Amino acid sequence: MTKIKMMLCAVFTLMLVNTTVQADSSNFAGPYVGVTASGYGMQMSGESITGGSAQKDQVSLGQVAPITGFELGYVLPLGSAFLIDIGAAYFQGEAQLDFTDDSGVKVAHADETELTTKGTVSFKIDDLRTISIAPTLVLSDTSSLYVKVGLTEADIGVTGDISTPGDLSGTTWALGTRTVLESGIFVRTEAGYTDYNGISAIGKGTSISTRNSYSANPTIAFGAVSLGFRF
């Protein structure tokens, strides 16, 4: 919440400073498409609970990777100094969190001995999709500043003898600038983060006990540069 307040305060301060600026919001209005290159840093902390006992294994993962995608949207002017940017974006990328489970389940063998199996569990996150709305302040005929809030979803894949959780969803907050040339070509720079809901799964009972559970809490911070065209 502190990060959100800081971004909003920055935007409102610039609004007050630039109230006397006379700019033409029509330079930004209309539909647009763009391609985006992003640097994503994912922090995913996880926990496995074995057999319902109090023993817990803490796992964490930090991963930074370049991600590419595309965006499209429509900008509505609200007077000469304000805009509303409604957009959607899709990104391809992947982050993975692994657990090693040593408890497993006991399997009977022909010689009447028992072996406790071991299981490896992985959560994989990829294919990020965002819909957003961005109140925008026009700074000049070619430049603008915005704060963005959006809903982001991502696909979840699992490896191991565990149930498959539903897709991730979370809230994205970002602060950015957009520069539009007379030709319609624009450059957008943006920084923000996405806080996702938690992932949880349980063992299916083949190699991992149904009493074993796994959970993870992913958060993504990102910086992005987009090149696009306003129609």
N, C-alpha and C positions, 0 to 999 in steps of 0.2 A: 504493500500500500504506500510505503514511503516513496518508492520509485515513481509510482503513478502521480503522487502529489507533486514531486519535483518536476516532472515533465509538464504537468498542467500549469504550474506556477511559471515555468519558463515561457510557455505559450502566451499566457495572459499578460505577462510583463511586456513581451514584444508587441502585443496588441495595443497596450497603453502607449508605448513609445512611438508606435507608428500610426496613431490615429489621424495624423495630419497628412499621411502619404496619399497622394492621388495616383491610383494605379488602375489599369484596365483589366478586369477579371475575365473579359471575353477571350483573352489570349490563352486561357487555361481551359475554357469550357468545351464540353463535348466528349465523345467517346475516344478511347485510346487503347493501344496495345503496347506491350513491351517485353523484353527479355531481361532476366535478372541473374546476376552472379552474387552469391552470398557466402559469407564465412559463418558457419554455425558452430557454436560450442555447446555441447550437451553435457549436463551433469545429471547422472541417474544414480540415485542411492537405492539399494535394495536390501531385503531382509528375507531370510528363510527360517521357518519355524519347524522343528523336527518333532513329529509324534505328539504334537500338542504340548510339549514340555516348554520350560522357560529358556531352554538353550536356543540362542539366536545367533546366526552368522550374519555379520554386517558386510555388505558388499557395496563398493562405489565405483563409478566409472566416469572419467572425464574424457571427452572426445571432441576434437576440432576437425572439421572437414569442409572443403568447398562444396557448395550445392548450387545447381543451376535450376532455373524454372522460367515461367512466363506469367505475365499478369495482363488483365484487361479490366476496364472499368468505364465509368462515366462521371464527369465533373459537372456539377450544377452550380452556377453563380448565384450568390445571394448578395446583390449590390456590387459596388465597385471594389470592395476590399475583402470580401469573404466568399468562400467556396465550400461545397460539400463534395467530397470525393468518395464514390461508392465503387468498390473494386473486389476482385477475386484473384487469387494467385495459386499456382501449383508448383511444388518443388520436389525434385527427386533427390533422395539422400538416405543414409542409413546409419543407425547407431545400435549397438548390441550390448546387452548386459548378461553375463554368464554366472551361473551358480553351479557348484559341485556338491552333489548330495551323497553322503556316505552311508546313510541309514538304509534307504531303499526298503525292499520287502524280502522276506525269506523265501527261497525257492527250494523245493525238495528235489534231490537227485536220485538216480537209480540205486546208488549205494547207500541210500537212506541217510546221507549227510545233508546238511542244510547250508546254503550259501546266501549271505546277505548281498544282494545286488547293489550296484552303484549306479547313480543316474546323473547325467549332466543336463542342466536346464538353461535355456537361453530365451531372453525376450529381445525381439528385433523390432525397431521402429523405422518406418520408411513412408514415402509418398505423403508429404505434408500438403494440406489444402486449407486455404484461408479465405474467408469472406470478411470484409471490413468496411468501416466508415471512417472518414478522416476529415474533421473540421479543419479548414485551411485558411491561413491569413496571407493575403497578397501583399508582398513587400515592394514589388515594382512591376513593370509591365512584363518582365521575364522571370521573376523569381517569387517563390512562395515558401511558407513554412507550415507544417501541419503536425498534428498529433493524431495517432491512429489507434483505434480499438477494433479488435476482430475476434472471430471465432475460428479456431484452428483445429482440424482433425488430422489424425495420422493412422496408418494401418499398423496392426500389431501381428507379428508372427511369433510362434513359439517352437522350440526344439526340446524334445524330451517327453516323458510320459506324464504330461500335465494337461489340464484343461486350457482351452484357448479363450483369453479374455476378449471383451469387445474392443472396438476401435477407441483410440485415445481421443479426448477432446480437451480443449483448454482455451484460455483467454490470452490474446496477444496484445501487447501495448508497444507502441513505437513512436519515435519522433524523427521527422525527416524534412528534407528540402526538395523542391522540384524547380528546375529551370527549363523553361520552354522557349525555343527559338521561333522566329517568324515563320520558318518553314514547317513548323509543327513537330519537329524533333525535340524530344525532351530528355533530360538526365535527372534521375532521382537518386538521392542518397538517403539511407535510412538506418537507424539502429534501434533495437528493441529486445524484447524477451517474451517467451511464452511459458506460462505455468500450467502444466497439464494435471488432469486428475490422475489418481493412482492406478496402477495395474495390479491385479491380484489373480492367482491361479492356485489350484490344488492338484495333488497327484492323482492319477487315474487308477493306480493299484497294480499295474503290470510290473513295472520296475521301480516305481516310486509309490510309497504308501499314500493312501487317501487321507491320512492324518497329517501329512506334510503340506505346508502352504508356502507360497512365495509371493512377494510383493515388491513393487518398485515405484519410485516417485520421480519422474523426469521433469527437468526444466531446461529450456533452450534460450541462450542469448545469441543474438545475431547482428551482423552488419551487412548491408546489401547496397549494391549499385545497379540501377536499371537504366537501360537505353530503350527508348520507345518512340512512338509517333502518335500525335494527337490529330484526329481527323477534323 
